[in-house]
Amino acid sequence: MQALLRALGHPERGLNFIHLAGTNGKGSTAAALDAILREAGFFPGLYTSPHLLDYAERFQVGGRPVSQKILHRNLKPILRWIRRMPRADRPTFFEATTALALKIFRDCQVDFVVWETGLGGRLDATNLVRPELCLLTSLGKDHEEILGEGWARIGAEKAGILKRGVPVFSAPWPPQAEKILKAKVKQLRCSWQVVPPLARTADRLPLLGAHQRQNLALAVAAARYLGFPDRIIGKGLARTQWPGRFFLWQKNPRIVVDGAHNEEGVRAACQTWREVYGGAPGRVIFGCLRDKPADRMLAQIRRARTELWGVALQDARGSDPLGWGVKPSRYFSNVKEALEANSANPVRGGTLILGSLVLAGAVLAVGQDGAP
């Protein structure tokens, strides 16, 4: 990664980063902060992953995905450099994408870069920048096979984005992880604030659910640190959009799509359904990737005592519903078939679709072509 940035003339230099790490809520927090920055009159860049429908979603400038012209202009020199390398030394897809983001943001002369890690933090491709702020969202036991088992190891990897003297705002963490974070903050002499969730009010927040009150609170804390008045922050929050996160895809019959892809995310989605609609959904359509804890997620769904349908994702990493420990009542080979069956046999109470951002993207893609 360092060699790639050097070959590209260090596009990361001269940019102002707000770096985010965590398991759940990074994208929502980043989207809210990006909206606040725009409301305050800045021209920010937003780097997130994965995308739902189009690769360009990963690189937003001024609130919109970059144009194909800008994307291709900045991609060409990266591809030329990669093609000259021995195959064994070539960067990963995410490393090349991260370098592309830096080139795009330098090219577009953004004021701030809201900069989301991909996986972990300490060894993440995004961790070759010096940020103005670090934000740490909620933790979950995702990717333990890579990051290590237990809260302490997961926390240590996420806290790996911290830099000496750079302020840190974090969501509450489990005690074992928070102990690691406290030691890291002390070692690097960073100011540190644990941010509680926004209080419940009569105001309707743009992103639904108790977990989103935590994510939005982190964005608010960062914005206040940057000196923005609450009036600007409120207007920015109101214009926050983040597709695929408890998104009402169809009103009648009700279908909600959520990108939850780990145990904590599924629990939060089910809790949000109870908050918004009462009770449990009549049906859950579930699909996930092989490297995700399918059985732990399904255990959360089973507690809701709802009808379960399984769907195979059209992705090389897709999990086979026939191999799950909790057996769905119906199986589908693709998302379109599942949606057509749901439309032909709607269930009282509505349908919740979750388990993967790949699944959420596939549902939104069907919507683009016309709902079944």
Order of alpha helices (4+ residues) and beta strands (2+ residues): alpha-beta-alpha-beta-beta-beta-alpha-alpha-beta-beta-alpha-alpha-beta-alpha-beta-alpha-alpha-beta-beta-alpha-beta-alpha-beta-beta-alpha-beta-alpha
